């Protein structure tokens, strides 16, 4: 912060860290990096805070899992069974790839469920800020909405990234029913438009 004062967010994060690592003994989140971390750990998390972003079929995707581009390309060209899945527009499919439940980004959880829940919410709010900056830097001609959504009956707390401008354009051959780009198909789903 430019004025040197702690924000309410810093105090909240500091309390979570102090409860998780009482030996550090500070409410200042910055103190924990030098006491507990190292450059290798920082590299591991660097792509979480400044993620890879990629463009596939004109849509922008946030990549967190490794080999994201190939995975996304394969999934967009693999039809699903029409019996088991409801139709889905291009915009809805793109948005589904850009929805990240914070708790499921990691395979490990530290501390009690209460601390983990608080940490997930605090991290989610921080990631909204850094991902917004990353998307703006990578695609200055586009406008994205990055938001944190509290847990509800359908999903855990999550970060959602949607492209607001320009509107997503459904690729040739997209089938809402198959949820895929089907080679040789003349069908283009109803999924063009904003999202």
PyMOL commands that set and color helices and strands:
alter all, ss='L'
color gray80, all
select helices_A, chain A and resi 8-20+30-36+39-49+68-76+90-97+102-105+113-138
alter helices_A, ss='H'
color red, helices_A
select strands_A, chain A and resi 52-56+59-63+99-101+143-149+158-165+174-175+180-181
alter strands_A, ss='S'
color yellow, strands_A
deselect
rebuild
show_as cartoon
